Amino acid sequence: MTTEDAPSKTAITLCGSLRKDSINEVLRRHMSAKLRDAGVVVTDLDLADFAMPIFNQDLEAEHTPEAAKRLADLFRTHDIVFIATPEYNGGITPLIANVVAWISRQKPSPFRHAIFGVGGVSDGKYATIFALSHLRDSLSKVGALVVPTLLGIGPYADVFDADGNPTESGIQWKVGQMVKELTHFSRGGI
């Protein structure tokens, strides 16, 4: 089989903010476009379509939300998962923490197939690096393979143009590096 005959990689992208006009949603859309440019078949997810109560083992015993099962299936069946998230008080958003909590309980593990990338935009000078480090640690603990590049962007004033493209060459380079890592890294048949 030649590379031209090889099936296209697939990806899902999601945003850890449900806020209208979220700058992290702009990043998610930009990463989706760049992955498509690289030949990846991308599914854009809106976490508002996956309503789940706050994780509680008592609830889990009674009823696992269908949304958790659907998300776990999507994680299991795509080659790439990109998560854009803001930083709340130096950590990940409650939305992302809840998503990881619920789907980490699904069997077989939804984290052992895809290659994961994480990024975020913040108005702070540390550019979501604390949240991204926290998210990488959390994902790694549940078996995810997270690429080395952390796509922290900030402060965000004028970081994207009107079309949602990064205005700084350094950010453009980091986006390209992450796309390269997401499309070339492999779990080696695990």
N, C-alpha and C positions, 0 to 999 in steps of 0.2 A: 504494500500500500504506500503510495506517495503522500507527501504532505498535502497535496491538493485533494487527495481522496479522503484524508482524515476528517472525521466529523468535527464540526466547530465546537469550541469550548462554550460553555454556558455560564451565565452569571446572574446573580440577584444582587440588587443594590437596595439599601434601605437607610432611612434617616431616623436618628434617635430623638427627633423633635417633631411634635405635631403642630407647632406654632405656625400660623399663617405667615407667609413670607420669610420663613426661616432661612438664614444664610447657609445653614448646613444642608438644607434641601437643594440650594443652588450648587453646592459642592457635589451632592449625590448625583444630580442631573448631569453635571460636567463629567464626572467619572463614568457614568453610563455612556455618554457620548464617546469618550476616549476609548472605552472598552469596545464599543461597536466599531470604531475606526480601526481597531486592532483585529477585527474579524470575530469578535465574541458575540454570541446571541444573548442579549441582556433582557431580563425581566425586572422592571421597576416596581418595587413594592412600596405600599403606603401602610405603615403600621396601624393606621386608623381602621384599616380593613381587618385587623386581627385583634379584636378586643378580648382582653383577658383580665380577670381580677388580679389584684396583688397576690403574688404567690404565697400560699399557705399550705403546709402539708395536710392539714385537716380537709381543705377543699380538694386537694389532689386525691385523697382517699375516696371522696364522694364522687368527684367528676372532674376529669381533666378537660379543659376547654378544647373544643374542636379547633379553635384558632391555633392552639399550641401544636396540635397534631399536624395541621396543614403547614405551619411554618417549619416544623421539624422535617416533614417530607420535602419541602423546598430546599432546605439546607442539605439534605441527603442526596438530592438529585441534580444539584448544580455544581459545577467545577470551581466556581469563584463566588465568594460572598464579600461584598464591600459594604462597610458600615460607616456612615458619616454621623458624627455625634457632637453636640455641644458639650461644654464642661460646666457642671453644676458644683460649685463649692469644692473645686479641685478633684472631682470624681465624675463618674459616668452618670447619665441621666437615670431617673427612676424607671423610665420607659425601657431603656436598654437593659438595665439590671433585671427587670421583670421578664423581659423576653428571654434573656439568657437563663434565668432561673427556671421558667416553665419548660423551655425546649431542652434544657440539659437533662430533664427527667424522662425524656422520651427514649424508647429503645427500638431498634439499635441506635447508638449515639449519632445524633445529627451533625456532629462536629468532626467526624473522622474521614470525610471525603473531600470537601472543598478546601481550597486555599483561601485564607482570609486576609483582607486588607482593612485597615482602620484609618480614618481621617476625621478632621474636625476643624471648625472655624470658630474663633473666639474674638471678643473685643479686647482681651487681655494680652499683655506682652509675652506670655508663655505659650500662647497659641494652642490651647487644649492639650498640651503635652502630658499633663498629669492625668487627665481623663483617658487619653490614648494609652498611656502606660498601664493604667488600671485595667482598661478593657483588654489590652493584650494579655496581661497576667491572668485575668478571669477566663478568657477564651483558651489560653494555653492549659490551664488547670483542668478544663473539661475535654481536652484532646484536640483542640484546633491547631492547625499550623498557620501561624500569622507571619506574613512577609516582614522583613526587617524594616522597611521604610515606614515611618509614622508620618502621616500627612497632616501635620499641625500647621494651621494657617492663622495668622493674627498679627497685630490687631486688624480687624476686617474692614475698616473704612476704605472704600474704593478698591478692594482686593479683586473684585470681579467687575468686568465691564457690563454694558447693557445686555449683551448676549450670553452672559454667564461664564465667560472665559477669564482665567486669571490674568491680571494686568502686569504681574512681575515675572521676569524670566526665571528667577529662582523657584517660584511656585510651579511654573510650567515644567521646569526640569524635574521637580519632585513628582508631579503627576505622571510624567512620562516614565520615570523610574518605577513608580508603583505599578503602572500598567505592565511594564516589562516583567516585573517580579510576579505579578498575578498571572500572567499568561505563560510564563516559562518555568515557574516552580512546579514541582510535582511531589506527591506523597509517595511516589515509588511503588504504586500498586497496593498500598495499604487499604 
